[in-house]
Amino acid sequence: TKVAILISGRGSNMKSLIQAAKDSDYPAEIIGVFSNRADAAGLDYAKEHGIQTAVISHKDFDSREAFCDALDAQLEAWGTEFICLAGYMRIHSNAFAEKWLGKMLNIHPSLLPLFKGLKPQQQALDAGVKVSGATVHEVTPELDAGPSVMQGVVPVLEDDDADSLAARILTVEHEIYPKALKYFLEKRRNTDQNLAAQQTLIW
Ligand code: GRF
């Protein structure tokens, strides 16, 4: 499956996906990395690994819809079949989210449905929870609300601040995102095959 990764910054989750996809048994090929920010550090890593990149700034567009149309055109030009958001900090237009429904995953640093949106690690500390973690989920038009695919759990320690908790969660992010993508794509393929088999019976 031809996968494009969307980033806005550091790109450490992007790296973990690129590394995993080097395995010949892995069901995804990373065909492009897109950023809405030219200064996203992850772009250099992608280029160094021979992956094409594109930058389109949301600031050059009057509306979310127009920006997402330009993003979509770039993804189509690459032949994208599936999207992974990895620290991508833009909310999609409804049209974009609906078009890619079932074909787009995101990773969020909390145990969703808890602590959606910005600063989820600080939200976890403020709530006083004893465990937190990361969730890979399907992207739907509603922010951080799509069906969960895989979660990883970490303890929240007495003396944690947002940075120390974020670092602990990040290690499980790097572990679960490649696993979740593999699981999701293989499950999807099986479902397609099942559907094809059912269709054969129905026809
Ligand atoms: C990660 O914590 C991710 O869960 C969140 O933003 C952060 C991005 O980090 N959505 P990176 O760019 O993948 O290093």
Residues whose N, C-alpha, C, O or C-beta is under 5 A from the ligand:
A	BS01	GRF	G9 R10 G11 S12 N13 M14 A86 G87 I107 H108 P109
